[in-house]
Amino acid sequence: MKKLSKLYVGLILAFLYLPILVLIIFSFNTSKSRSVFSGFTLEWYEKLFHNELIMTSLGNTLIVAVVASLIATVLGTVACIGISRMRKAPKAVIMQVTNIPIMNPEIVTGVSLMLLFVFFAARMHLEFGFVTLIIAHITFDVPYVVLNVMPKFRQMDANLYEAAQDLGCGPVRAFFKVVFPEIMPGVISGFLMAFTFSLDDFIVSYFTSGSTAQTLPITIYAMTRRKVSPEINALSTIIFVVVVVILIVKNMIERRAEKKGAV
């Protein structure tokens, strides 16, 4: 059974990561072929940084992801403070409502947000672009922040906040000195998840971006109508490496924090 379980886990990991491995290998291919490796080169990485369309789209994607994730993290954390103080029945209802955007198909979210922006565009001269894109990303990012932060509120002793106030802290200072350090891992995880979903999103961005704020997934989709350049393989490899490094650093920080807590 142990051998079968290991084989099963190995097959799952191969299924998940083999396509990424192929992408990384062919990002160093001398030819544009996606099936025959002709030789090693860094040409596509060099051309990537000179491709104005890809770099502009990448810049747009990073701006939207960072801004939307930061705002969503603040809104989600504040929402968790309010939800944690609710009674059991209202809290359960609010949590179910919060989970709807996560379960809702992205195409429904994208189309509904597009129609909402069209409604306001006709009355408030709102144009599709960075503003609509950021609002749309905040909309589907907030539930993921709540999903990560709420368990930290459940784990925390509810009396700590009141104890800090009894010892002389004001409400705001008590929150940042006592509560915030306790929920910090959930806040960081919520931010990283929101950032990842914003970076990766295509469907909602496609319906809410307009022509002035094209994100990287939309640019890549437009390329698939012709032929995807190996420069995209190079960019995907860089993004994958950055994500892996961030995860390693995050895990190292959490392990050090756990060791300090144990001591």
N, C-alpha and C positions, 0 to 999 in steps of 0.2 A: 504493500500500500504506500509506503514512504517513497519508493521509486516512482510509482505512478503519479503521486502527488507532485513530486519534483519535476517529472516530465510535463505534467499539466501546467505547472507554473512557468516552466521554461517555454512552452508553446505560446502561452498567453503573452509573456514578455517579448518573445520573438515577433508575434503578431503586432504588438504595439510599437516596437522600436526598430524592426527591420526596415520599414519604409523610410524612417528618418535616417538610418544608417546609409541606405542607398542614396538618399538625397545628398547627404554629406559627402559621400564618395564622388558622386557625379558633379559636385560643385568644384572639384579639382580636375575635371576632365578637359583635355585640350580641345575636343570637338563639341559640337552642340548635340551630339547623339545622347539619347536617354536610355540606350540599351547596350552600347559598346564603349568600354573605357579605353581611350586611345593613348592616354599618357597624362602625366601630372603637370598642372600649371596653376598659377595664381592670377591668371589673366582676368577671370570673371570677377574676382574680388576688386581688382584695380578698376575695371570698367564700372562696377557697381557704384563706386563713390564718384564717378563722373556722369552717371545717369541722372539727369535733372528731374525727370518724371518720377522715378522711384524714390529719390531722396526727398523730394517735395512731399510725396504721399506718405513716406515714413515720418517726416517731420509733423505733418498734420495728424497722423495716427498717435504719435507720442504726446503731442500737445493735448489732444482730446482725451486720451487715456489718463494722463497725469491730472489734468484739471477735474475731469469727471470723477475720478477715483478719490481725490482729496475731498471734494465737496460731498460725495456719497458717503465717505468714511465719517465725516463730521455729522451729516444728517442721520446716518444709521446709528451712530453712537448716542446721539441725543435722543433718538427714538427709543433706543434700548433703555435709557434712563427712565423715560416715561412709562414704557411697557413694564419694566421691573417693579414699578410701584403700584401697578394696577391690581385689582382683585383677580381671583382665579378665573372666573367666567369671562370677564371682558378681555383679560390677557390671552386666553385661548382663542377667542374670536379674532383679536387683532393679529395674532401670530398666523392664523389660517389665512387671513386677508393678505398679510405680508408675503406668504408663500405662493400666492396666486401668480405673480409675475414670473416666479421661477418655473412653475409648472406650465404656464401659458406658452403655446407655441410662439416662437420668435416672429414668424410672419404675421401673426395676429397683432402682436405688440407693434411691429414696424408699420403696418398699414394703419392701425388706430392712431398712432402718433403722427403719421403723415397727414391724416384727415384732420387731426386736432390743429396741427400747424397751418394747414391750408385755411381752416376756419379763422384762425387769428391773423393769418397773412392778409385776408380780405378786409379785416377791420383795423388792424394795427400796423400795417405795412411791414409785417415780419417777413424777412427773406430767408430762404433755405440756405444754410451755411454752417459756420462754426457754432453759432448760438443754438440752433435747432439740434445739431449733432450732439453737443455737450448735454443739453437737456434730456435728449433721448437716452444717452448713455447713463446719466445719473439715475434715470427712471428704473433701468434694469440692474444697476449696480447696488442700489440701496438695500434690496432684500438680501443680497449675499453678505453685505456687511452685518446686517441684523442677525443673519444665520450664524455668523462667526462670533459676534460679540455677546449675544444673549446667554450662551452657555457659561461664559465667564462671570456674568452677573449671578447666575444660579449657583455657581461654585463659591462665590464670595460670601463671607459672613455679613448679613444685613445690618448687624449692629456696629460694624466698623465705622461707618459714616457718622452715625450718631455719637459714637464714642469720641471721634475726632473733634466734633463740635463741642462736646462737653469739656474737652481739654483745651478749648480756646480757639480752635480754627473756625473761620467763617465758612459759609456754605460752599463758596467757590474754591477756597484754599483746601478745605477738607476733601473736595472731589479730586483735585489735582495731586494732593499729597497722599491720599489713602486709596481712593477708588480707582483712579486712572492707572496707577502702577499695577493693580490687580487685574485689570481688564486689558492691559497693554498687548499681551500676546494675541488676544482675539481681535483687537483693533488692527494690528499689523497683518494678521492673516486675512482679515476682511479687506484691507487695502490692497494686498497682493492679489487676492481673488478678483476684486473689482477691476484692478489694473489689467489682469490677464484677460478677463472677459471683454473689456473695452478694446484691448489690443487685437483680440481675435475676431471681434464682431464683424459680420458682413451684412446679414439680412436687415437688421434695424438701421444700420448705417446707410444701406442702399436706398431705403425709403425716405431718409431724413437728411441726407447730406447736401443735396443740391449739386450744382456744377462747380462751385467755388471751393469746396472742401472735400476733395476726394481722399479717402483713406487708403491705406496699402491693400487691404483685402479687395476693395473695389477696383483698384488699379490692376491687381493680379487677375481678377475675373475678366477685365477687359482684354488682357493679354491672351487669355485662353482661347479667345475667338480666332486668334492667329496662331501663335506658337509661344509658349512660355520660354523666356530667355534663361540661360544658365545663371544669369545674374541673380535671379530670384532664388535659385538653389544656394548661392553664396549668402544672400541676405538671410534666408531661412536658417542656414547653419549658424550664422552669427547670433541670431535671436535665440536659437536653441541653446547655444553655449552660454549666453548671458543668463538665461532662465535657470540653467543647471547651476551656475555659479551662485546666483541669488539664493536658490534653495539650499545649497551647501552652507553658505554663510548663515542663513536663517536657522538651520538646524544646529550649527555650532554655537550660535548665540543662545538658543533655547537650552542646549545641553549645559552650557556654562551657568545659565541662570538656575537650572535644576540642581546642579552641584552646589551652588552657593546656598540655595534654599535648604538643601539636605544638611549642609554644615551648620 
